[in-house]
Amino acid sequence: MNAAPARDPGRCTVCDQMVEIGARSLPWAGGPAHEACAVYARNTTAGYRTHAASHQRSA
């Protein structure tokens, strides 16, 4: 049996908020909806890096 993933498939691994994959992301505390999360918050290295970069640019 495979080990459970570190994160849920729909959880943003950068901002750690639940998002709806393929739909408008849910709003997170203190900010607007993360559109980027819905696109990049998948359990893929490329998605993680791209989303992490989007957070760094907006910070």
URVENDA-V680484 format. One record per helix or strand of 2 or more residues. SS is the DSSP state (2 for helix, 1 for strand). FROM is the first residue (numbers start at 0). TO is the last residue. If there is no record, write none. Layout:
# URVENDA-V680484
ss=SS from=FROM to=TO
ss=SS from=FROM to=TO
This chain:
# URVENDA-V680484
ss=2 from=34 to=39
ss=2 from=44 to=57
